[in-house]
Amino acid sequence: MLDYAYWNPGITGTAHAIGIDLGVTYRLFWKPENGYLDIALKAAGWGVAIADEGDYKLPGLLAVGALWHKPFGENHRLNLEAEAGYRCMDESALRAAVGCEYSYRDFLFVRCGYSYTDLYSSLNSYGTVGAGVRVLSRVQLDFSYLLAKGESPFKDTYAIGFCVLF
């Protein structure tokens, strides 16, 4: 996946960066009514700043994770996720995250999660809430909001995503 990042902390200037995420997943199947388990390895956030007014670097993360995909009924699905990793490009830190996603008919999505980083842990740990909608069966729009503490650089951060599925 190719990413574009824009950073404006309001103090030291803005930055624009392009990064790449690479991953590999192995899927373990059970009976269809029991869902499946995905186990994944990834390298994310590797790239360079393309316009930098401050001292901005992409974080570079190596991680392992698991996702349990559980359908229930014909129209409902629950995904439970967990990930642990090591942030290694800008500042070294251990990182962990858990999350949950409910989907209705692969059309409407509701998500929540929590991310912990031991680097300045009180500032870089935060909860998330979000929602998404899939239109035309191949286009998805997503919104998320970070629930960070008062002094965190992530306070009042939101993300809007646009995805084309292949």
N, C-alpha and C positions, 0 to 999 in steps of 0.2 A: 504494500500500500504506500502511496506517495502522499505525504502530508505537507500542508502549508500552515505555519504558525505565525501569529501576530501577537506581540507582547507590548503592553503599554502600562507599566506600573505607576505612571504619573509622577515619578520622582527623577529617574535617571535617563529618560528618553525611551524611544520605541525600538523594536527590533522586528525584522521579518526573517523567517528561516524556512528552508525546505528540508524535509527529512524523509526517511524511508523506514518502513516496518516490514520485517520478514518473519515468517513463522511456519511451523510444521505441526500437524495434528494427527493423532492416532485415535480412531473411534472403536469402542467396544460396544457391541450390540447385545441386547437381551431380548426377551419377548417384546413385540411391538407395543403392548400395553404398558410395559415397564420402562420404555425409553432407552436411552443410551448414555454412555459416559465418554466424553472427549478428554484426552490428555494432550497438552500442547507445550511446545518450547517456542520462545520468541525472542527476537532482538528488535527493539523498538526505539524510536526517537534518535536515529543516527542520521546526521546531516550537518549542514553548515548554515550560518547566518548569511543572508544575502544583502541585507541593509541593516546596519547595527549602529545605533546612536549611544548605546550603553555597553555593558560588558555581558552580553547574552550568549549562552551556549545551549545547545540541545542536550538533554540529560543522558541519553544512551542507556538503555535498560536491557538487561538479560533476565529472562523470567521463565518459570514453569507454572502451569496452571491446569485446572480441571473444571469441566462443566458437566453437570448432570442435567439432561434434557428429559423432562417428564410430561408426556401428554396426559390429559384427563378429559374424558368426554370427547366429542368430535371436534369441538371448537376451541378448546382451552389448552394452554401449555405453560409450564413453569420451568424456568432455567435457574439453577443455583450454581454460582461460580466462586472459585477461590484461586488466588494467584500469589506467588511469592517470588521476589526478584531482587536484583542488585543494580542500583543506579551507579554508573561508573564513568561518565564522561565529564560532567561539570564538577560535581562534588560526589564523593562516594557515600552511599547510604543503602541500608536494607529497606525493602519495601514489601508490604503485604496488602491485599485487597480482597474483599468479599462483596458479592452482589447477588441480586435476585431480579428476575424479569418475568412478568406475566404477559402473555399475549393472547389475544382473542382473534381467532380465525386468520392468524398471520397478517392481520390488518392493523390492529391497535395494540400498542405496547406501553407498559407502565414499568418503570425501573427504580431501584434504590440500591445504595451500596455504601461502603465505608472504605477509605483508603488510609493506610498508616505508613509513614516514613519516619525512620529514626533520626534523620537529619533535621534538627530543629523541630522535633516531633510535635510540640504544641502548636507550631505554625503550619506545618505541612500535612497534618492529618485532618481529614474532613469527611463529611458525609455527602452523598449526592442523591438527588431525585431527578427523575426525567420521564419523558413520554415520547412516543413516536407514532407515526402513521405511515402505512405503505399504500401508495396509490399506483394505479395502472400495473399492478403486480410486480413491477421492476424498479420502482422509484420509491425511496423512503426518505422522510423528513423526520429529524430528531431534535429534541430540545432537552438540555440538562442544566441543572443549577447546583452549585457547590455550596454546602452548608458548612462554612468555615468560621473559626473563632475570630473575634474582633481585630486582632493584630496580624492575622494571616494574610499573605499576599494573594490568597485565593478568595478572600471575602468578596462577596457580590460578583463572583465570576459565573458566567453562563456560557453555554456553547450551543450553537445551532449547526446541525449536520444535514448534508444532502448526499444521498448515496444512490448509485445506480447499480442494481444487482445483475450479475451475468450468470 
